[in-house]
Structure formats: C-alpha cells, structure tokens
Amino acid sequence: MAITKLTSEQLYRKCDASKFEFTTTADLEERLSALGQDRAISAVELGINIKSRGYNLFCLGPEGTGKTSLVKRILEQEGKKRPTPDDWAYVYNFDEPHRPIAVNFPAGAASGFAKEMDEFAEFLEFDLPEAVKNEIYDEQLKSIREKYQEKRNDYIKVLQKKAKGKKVSLLHMPMGVVVAPMKNGEIISPDVFDTLSEEEKDEIMADLNAMQEEIAAHQDDTPQWEEKQSEEIKKLQEKIVKDAIKKPLDEIKAKYKGNKKVADYLKTVRTYILDNITTYVPDYGQDNKPDASADEPMAGLLSQLKGQQDEDKFGKFKVNVVVKNVPESGAPIVLLDHPTQGNLVGKVERIQQFGALISDFSLIKGGALHKANGGFLLIDARKLLLQPYSWDSLKRALASKEIKIEAPSEDTSFSTISLDPQPVPLDVKVVMTGDAELYELLSERDPDFTDYFKVEADFGGVIDRTDENEIEYAKLIGSLSKKK
C-alpha cells in the first residue's frame, strides 16, 4: 500500500472566525455543562435520583474531560433541593462503656446539646457539692451519726460495766473492741503474762474468756449499726442529689422533646449519678485531706491520678459531635481526596497515658461517609483502591447500609480496638470517577462491583466538530476564563 504524504493544511482545520457573531468569548453566555457530555450528564442525573439499593455511580472517562468538576456541580445543584440531614454525636454508654452510643439530632442541634451537657458537667463539679453542703444537710448528717454513735457508746458502757473488777482492759480498735490482760491496773504484754504464776494466769484467762463471750454475744450489732448508718446517709444524699439534678436534666430533656435517644441517655445519666453518689458528693464528715506523710514525688503522682480521675468522672457527660450540619443548607457533597480507611469510615484515636495507649468515646472521629450521610460522596476510584482496606470497608458500608468504625487491620500491631462504637445508619449516594480501563478491571475482577455501582456515566474525550459545537466550545472557553 502506497504511503501518501500529507501537507500541514490537510492535517489542520482552520477555524473560520468570520462566522462568529461575538468579539471575544467574554461576550458569550456561561456554559455550565461539559461539551458533548449530554448522555453522561443524563446518566448522572438518573443515577442520583434512583433510591434503590446499589444504584451508585461510576463516572468513567479520560483525564481532562472535566468529569469530576462537572459531576460535583450537578451534585451541588441537586443537593440544594434536598433536606439537610441530621447531626450525629457519640455519648458515653453507662451500661456498656466499650460501646459508645450514637445519637442523631436535627441539623445544627448537636452542638447545642454538647454545650448543655458541658454545663451540666460543670454543675456536677462545682454546684452539686455546694447544693448538699448546707446547714440542713449538715444537721441531718450530724443527727444520723450521733444516733449511731450513741448506740456504740451505750454498748461500750455495758461492756465497761461488766469488765469492772476484772483483770482485763477494753481497747477500742478499728475492727472493734478488743480485750487485753491487765495487772495492777496496767495492760501487760505476752512476755509479762508468761512470767505470771499459773494461778494468776488462770484468773486472767477466766476474765478474758468471760468478756470475749460478752463481746461475741453482741458482735452482730456493731456491723448492723454501721450498715444502717451508711444506708441512712445514702438515702439522705440520694434525696438531696435527686432534687438537685432534676431541674437541669429536665430542662435539657424538654429542649429535645421527641428525641427518644436523648431521653434514654438522660435517664441513664440520672441513674448513674444516683448509683455513684459518693463519686459526686463528698462526705463532709470525713477527712479527705492528702496524707502529709507522703513524699513529694508520691504526692505529685497521687495528685496527677486524682486529676485524671476527676477528668474521667466528669468527662463521661461530654458529647462528641462527629457530624455538624448547617440548617437549611441542603444535602452535603463531600469530595474525599485521601480515601484511607480511617478517612472513609471514621476511626478511634488513641492517647498515651502512664505508658499505655488508651481511647474513649471522645476520641471517635467521623469519616467522609459520616459527613456525606444524607447526601453525596465523590471519590477517585484509583486513589480508593490504592488504600488498604478502604474498598472493602466501602462495600461493607453499602451492603449493610450503616457506617461501622473498624480497626485498621486484624494482622497489625494496632489491630485491636478498645471501643466498638454503635454503627450509624447510612443513606448516601456514592459517585466514583476513573478511566475506562479501571472500570473494566473492576467489572471483571470484583463480582461485587456491579452490585453496588449499577449506573455507568461515560464521559467521552471526542466530539464531532460542527459549527454548533464550535460555538459551544467557545462558550466553554469563556466560562473557564471567567473562573480563572
């Protein structure tokens, strides 16, 4: 076959500017859609409006066709028409601490709830102790203690009366009353006792046995008094605390009327505080001063530990907001540029404390799926597939219709996760972008791919050169110039 030599004129088609009715492209109306992509645009518009499971989109085409920016613009236009999704937050689970509770709120309301619970934690720390530290409480507390101290004193008087004239002495020890041998009005040691005559020993032992029998006859009374005193003090504290926390908790509940999760959570907060009275209400009759005999390093460590305990006991009432939407802003459109597993489905961060890595519900971080929930998630397919575990995590989320925060991997040193946060229900439209080769590869190699991405939008790189398309191309150039 002969080779024909072509001239430059044959390889180049000059644009006839005389047919244009504009002076510069700045005079033209803005073109919002890409040139020659009408079928792809129709596919995108169809896909984002199908509510059935699996109708996510894969937008394929070569780089430079503007498919990502075009799709993003379409999603933004659609998002404005849709309702703004809920906020999401995690709260402490008092029944299962390792499983934080996910709570949803109307858009913009989660931050308000977090602030109100912060104020409640401050109330517990500063106002509640003052609420019980009053004259009425102190008088009632004093009355309870005096009542049982009087019982103890009467008990001691009875024993002292029975011990009178005997060769024994009654010693008041922390564990109760103890009988000790005595001679000439003084307590004697075991060594001195051994030097006594057998007759003296027998007399003392007879007195010891008699008093021990007397004490044994009443040995069940003292623990009962201690138990009853503790019960009465606890009931007194419960009443004071229950009355004190009722108003702030009821006010918070009223603001979120109709939110069952909030109501259930506040109920557990109330129960937890009443079950742990001594944690939040100091016993003012006890000496809570630090041990002066402790050395400075130990005192510093104890102070640090106490500070951590205080943070833990009040930190339980904090609220970790992971999704915060603006009311009336429409459905969110999230472009995930770095789709690691943690950035996609969220993660639980860790901090080092006393040489160990720990985590709690306040360290839960939401991922792109959380932020895009109720809207659209736009991802570059190649970037997604290059990240370990991200593709499988996305498929699991789409299959289960919930976002579950997972450990990075089961075979790494960081595979175990100390927390298992409750999953968040998922309602999202995922739009992936990539080239035709990658689309074919996924279709052939992954049998799940077409189950989750049933809509294909093909953005071609070639269009017919017609007079009409030349005008449209000029509009596109003008639009791009105005943006730059």
Summary of the structure (lengths in Angstrom):
residues: 484
radius of gyration: 38.7
end to end distance: 49.3
largest distance: 142.3
contacts: 1337
relative contact order: 0.18
helix: 52%
strand: 14%
